[in-house]
Amino acid sequence: MPSWEVVGLPDISVKESKERVRTAIKNSGYEFQSRKIVVNLAPANTKKEGSFFDLPIAVGILMNFEEIHKQNLEDTVFVGELSLDGTVKKINGILPMCIEAKNLGIKRIIVPNENKKEASIVEGIDVIGIEHLNQLVKYLNNEQEILSEKSNIEELFNNNKKYSLDFSEVKGQENIKRALEVAAAGRP
């Protein structure tokens, strides 16, 4: 009997990914074959939260359906939420995910296009930004080339030092300004 289960302590948003992934795959032009699908989110004793599991679930299913040719993806992480039309949507928390991926020895991370600048701050890991599920399938099947995102960290931090506003332009709010000054100085 065709069915689809997600196991491994998923929360509601992860359970709802079934419909997002199924619809995104169909609307991206791939046949969603009727069969029993079990998505195992190991380890089972860790609660899984968030919609960023959509993309890795879709990749696993498309590999099983042989839409993505089998290749070595052991050092690759996929992170992203899928919209119903197959567009890969921006997620929150990409920077700590990239840092942890690098600490685990991951060499490449595939992220939503809107997250690629933030993710590329982490050195030593290739960051590939994608906009649509079709683009990812073509990239993984070596039909389309996507260059990894690179950031110049020095330039990024130097650009952030230029402020056009300061507290002298704020009238009143003395308590709030004092709290911000104390927080910026690193004191409780």
Buried (B, 14 or more C-beta within 10 A) or exposed (E): EEEBEBEBBBEEBBEBBBEBBBBBBEBBEBEBEEEEBEBEBEEEEEEBEBBBBBBBBBBBBBBEBEBBEEEEBEBBBBBBBBBEEBBBBBBEEBEEBBBEBBEEEBEBBBBBBBBBBBBBBBEEBBBBBBBBBBBBBBBBEEEEEBEEBEBEEEEEEEEEEEEEEEEEEEEEEEEEEEEEEEEEEEEE
